[in-house]
Amino acid sequence: QVQLVESGGGLVQAGGSLSLSCAASGVAFRSYDMGWFRQAPGKEREFVASITSNGGNTNYASSVKGRFTISRDNARNTVYLQMSSLKPEDTALYYCAARPGVRYNSWGQGTQVTVSS
C-alpha cells in the first residue's frame, strides 16, 4: 500500500476556488489510478474524480463536472484537485485514494473544505 497525505483544504466563500494536493509515498505511485472522494456530515462518502495511472483518462461526478479538475505529477508523486465555482454543498472532508487494481485500497486522512454562502 501507499501512504497518502492530503493538504490544501480551508474555508472559502461560495464562488471561490481551492486547490487540494495529495502526496504519496512509495515508488509504485505511477502505477496507481488515483481518486478523490468526499464525505459531508451525516452523509456517505461519495466519489468526486479519478485519474488513470498515466493521467490519460479522467472521470468526474456529475455534481462537479466542469468545476473541478483532477491532475497528477508522477515525478512528484502527487495528485491534485483544482476546485472552482465552489458551492456550499461542496463542503466536506476530502480524501484521496489509490487504486492499484480494481479497488481503492489506500486512503489519506482527509482535508476539510468549507464553503460559506
N, C-alpha and C positions, 0 to 999 in steps of 0.2 A: 504494500500500500504506500501511498504518497501522503506526506503531511501538507496540509493546506492552511494558509493564514490569510484571511480577508482584511482589507482596510479600505478607508475612503468614505465610510458612511458618515452621516451627520444630519443636521437639521437644515432644511431648505424650504423656501416659500413655494407655493404652487406656481408652476410655470418655469421654475428654475431647473438647474442641471447639477448632476453629481457624477463622478467617475469612481467606480469601485475597482479595486485590484485584488488579485488572489495570487499569492506567491506560493509556489510548490517546491518541495524538496525532493531530491531524487533524480537520477539521470534518466528515468523512464518517462518523464513528463511528456516528451514529444511524441510518445506512442499512445497517449491517452486522449480520448474525446473528453471535453470538459463542459460543464454546465453550471448555470446559475439557477438557484431556486430561492423562494422567499416564503416566509410564514408570518402572517399577521396575527395579532392577539385573537384567540378564540377560533381561529381558522386552521385548516390543514395546510401543510406545506404544498406549494404549487410550483410547477415548472415555469421558468422565465425565459431562458435561452440556452442554446447549446452550440458548440462548435466542434468540428471534427479535428483529429489529431494534427493534420497539416493545415488547418484553417480554411480548407477549401469549401466547406459547406457549413452553413449556419441555419438555425431554426429558432423561431420565436413563438411565444404565446401570443394569441390574438390581441390580448389586452395591452401588450407593449410594442407590438409590431409598428414600425415607423417612428418610434420614440426612443427605443433602446438599441444599442449596437454592441454585440459581443465581438471580441477580437483576442488574439493571443500573440505572444512573442516567445517562441520556443527557445531562443537564445537566452532569454531572461527567466525562463520557467514561470511565466506569469500569464494569467488570463485577465481580461478587463471587461467591465460592463459600463459603457457610457450611457447615461440616462439623461434624457432631456424632456422638456414639457411635462415635468413631474406633476402628479395629481395627488391629492390627499389619500386616495385609495392605493397608492404605491407604497404607503407607509408599511414597513415590515422589517423583519430580520432577514437579511440576505445572506445566503450561503453559496459557496462554490463547491463543486463536487467533481470527482474524477471517475471516468468510466473506462477501464481497461478492456472490457469485453461487452457483455450485454447489460450489466447492471452498474450503477454508480456504487462504488464500494469505499470511497474515501470522502469525508466531509470536513469542512472547516468549522470553526466555532461561530461564524456569522458576524456580520457588521450591521448595525442598526441604521436604517434610513427612515427619517421622519419628515413628512411633507405637511407644512401648515397651510391652512386655507386663508 
